[in-house]
Amino acid sequence: MSENVILSTHGLHKSYGKGDGRFEALRGVNLEIKQGESVAIIGKSGSGKSTLMHLLALLDKPTKGSIELDGENTSKLRQKQLNQLRNKKFGFVFQSFFMNANDTVLNNVILPLKIAGVRPGERRRKAMHALKIVGLDDKAKNKANDLSGGQKQRVCIARAIVNDPEIIFADEPTGNLDSVTGDRVEKILFDLNHKKGITLIIVTHDPDLANKCDRQIRIADGRVVNGKAVEDEDIVYAKKPPTYYTHDSGDTDADGMLDVLEEDA
């Protein structure tokens, strides 16, 4: 494995259904993502890009193949270990906010810390610090339902970074936002990538957002296309163009993700 590779896949397949109804969402994906990179996963609806991201984020298991995180084969881990690993190393930002709408902003941000067993006083300190980073510390006591769409997405970013993750996964993070608010959310995400070294993996249909990433991985019919090899021809390292727990329906399973966040709380 290449130096500083934080996440890699080997012969990754994912299928749904059986018999004549069997659908191959991913067909042998091999790739590497280096620590501190910003990577856009792009492709048409149904291409397999959201399926790939959910597998990379350990929210689902491949039908065949393996995923390595920091050189460790995650297929050997039990479900409880996967849950702990995901909560410790990953942060999530999605187009659907899946927040507890009737709870406070502070309590929404605190949730990953609660799962991690952090003491109450430390939870509040870390959550307030995360809210300050996204410019919403003054909204800590507000109900989440009272926020604008842009503010909700910034709360989601605060929740994503509160545990100091190594990787942030963002699925269409600006898809429901106007251009001005979307630009602000993008700036926060890329500042976290550039200043804190957090690896940023974004699924997007937006070419402008994809263009801001270090690299683009294009998925078509469940395979990586338009890539180039690194080290050997089996590992695809998609090249940026000269100038830029779903079944990949294009919609994030918000309720399912909230269940993942809360299952160990």
N, C-alpha and C positions, 0 to 999 in steps of 0.2 A: 504494500500500500504506500502511496506517495506521502511525503513528509507533510505534516500539518493537516491531513485529511481528518475531518471530524465525523463525516457521515458518508457511507458508501453502500451501494447495493450490488448484488451479484446474482445474475440470472433471475431477476424478480418477475414473477407471474402473479396475476390476480384474476380469478374468474368467479362468476356468480351463476347460480342455477345448475341444473343437471340436464343430461341428454340433449335433445334438440333445442332446449331453451337455454343452454349454456352460453354465457357471454364472456369473452376474454377481454377484460378491461386493460390488462398489462401483459405484454408478451416478451419477456426476457430483457428487462431493463438493467443495464450496468452503468453506474455513474459514480462519480466522486464529488464531494463538496468540501472545500477547504475551510478551515477555521478562519472566521472574520470576513468571509465573502458575503456579497449580496448576490443572490441568484433568483432570476425570474423563471418560473415554469410556465410556459405558454403553449397554446394550442386551441383548436376549436372545441366547442361543447361536445362532450362525448369522446374526446381524444384519449382520456385517461389521466389528465393532469391532476385533477382533484383526488382521484384514487391514489396516484403516486404520492401526493403530499400527505394523505392520511396514513399511508404505510410508513413513510419516512418519519412521521410524528408518532409512530407506534400506537396509533388509534385503531388500527386494524392489522390483521396478520396476512402475510402473503400466502397464496396457494402453493407456491413453490419459490425457491430461492432464499436469499438471506439479506439482512440489513445489519451493518456494523456501525456501532456508535463508539467513537474513540477506540476503534480496533477490537471491540467486543461484539461477538455474535449475539444479537438480541433474541434470536430464536431459542436460545438456551435458558432464557429467563422466565420465571413464573409470573403469573398475572400481577401479583402483589408487587413483585420487583419492578415490573414494567410501569405500574402506576406510580411508584416512588421515583423511578428514574425520570419519567415524563414530567412529574411535578417539580423535580429538582433542576432539570437541565433545559426544559422547554417552556416557552411562553407562546400564547395563542392569540391572534387577532383575526376576527372573521367579519365578513360582510354583515351577517346577522349577529347582533350584539350578545344574544343569550345571557342577558343580565337578569338578576332578580329585581324586577321593575319596582316592586313596592318596598325594597330595602334601601338603605342609604348607600351613597356612593362609596363611602369608607368601607362599609361591610362587604360590598362587592369586590373591592380591591383586596381586602383581607383574606378572602376565601382560600387562595393557594397557601397562604401562611398557616391558616387553620388546619388544612390538610397535612401540612408538613410538621405540625406539632409545635410551632413557635409560640412562645409564651405571650399572653395578651398584651402586655406593655410593649414588647418588642414588635408585635404585629402592628400596633397602631403607629409606632415610630416609622417603621419601614413603609407602611401603606401611605402615610402622609408624605414621606419623602418621594415616593413614586408619583403621587398626585401633584406634587410641586414640580417635578420634572416636566409633566405634561400641561402645567399651568392651570390645574383645577383644585388646588388645595383649599381654595375658598368655597368649593362646592361639596366638601366632605360630608356635611350633614344633610344635604339635599337628597330627596328620593331620586333614584335613578330614572324613574318614569318622567320626571320633570325636566330632564335635560334635552337639549337639541340633539340631532343625529351626530353632528360633529363632536359634541361634548361626550356623548356615549362612546364613540369610537376612541376618544382620548382616554376615557376611563378604562376601556378594554386594553389599551396599551399600558396604562399604569398597572393593571392587574397582570399583564404579560411580563412585566419587568420586575415585579415586586420581590420575586425569589432570585433575582440576579441570574437569569438563565444564560446558557451558552448559545442557544438558538431560539429565534423567534420565527414562528410559522404564521404567515399572513395570507389568508384566502380572500381575494378581492377586497382588500381593506378599505378602498375608497369607492367601491361600487355603488353605494347608496348615498354618496355625498356630492354636494355641488363642487364646482371646480376650485373655488377659493378654499373651502374647508378641506377638500381632498389634498390640496397642495400643502396645507398645514400638517395634516396627518402624515403625509409622505416625508416632510421635513423631519418630523419627530423620529420616524422609523429610521431614516438614513443617518440622522445624528447619532442614534444609538449604535448603529453599525459602525460609523466612522470614529466616534469618540470613545465608545466603550468596547469596541471589538466584537460585538454580538453578531453572530452569523445570522443573516436575514434570508429567509426563503419565502418567496412571494409567488402565489398563483394569481395570474391576472390575464384579462382580455385586453388591457389597456397598453397599447404600444409605447405611449409616453412614459408610463410608470416602468415598464420593462426596460426601456432605454436607459434608465437611471441606475440599473443594476450592473454589477461587474460582468455578469454573464447571463446568457439566456439558454435554457434547456427547452427545446421545442419537442412536444409530444404529438404524434399522429398515429391513430389506430393502435394505441397501446405501446408504441415503440419510440425511442429517442431518434430524432432525425436532425439533419443539418449540423451534426456535431463533428468533432475531430478526436482522434485517439490521444491518450496520454499514457506513456509507459508501454502499453501494448494495445493491440487493436480491439480488445474486448472491453476496455473501459472507455466510456464515452464522456468527453469533457466538452460540453457545448460551447461554441465560440460566439461571442457577441458580434452582431452585424456591424458593418463599417460605421454607421452613424448612430442605432438604438441600443361522518362515517356514512360518505355518500357513495353512490354507484356512479359518480361523475355526471350527475344530471345537471350540474352547474349551480346547484343550490346546496348550501351548507346545512347539515343536520344539526340545527341549533339545540334542540332538546337533547339529542344524543350527546353533544359536547358538554352540555350543562351536567348531564348525568355523570360523565367522566370526571368533571371537576369536583362533583360532590360525593362520589361514591366512597371515598375514604374519609370524608369530613366527620 
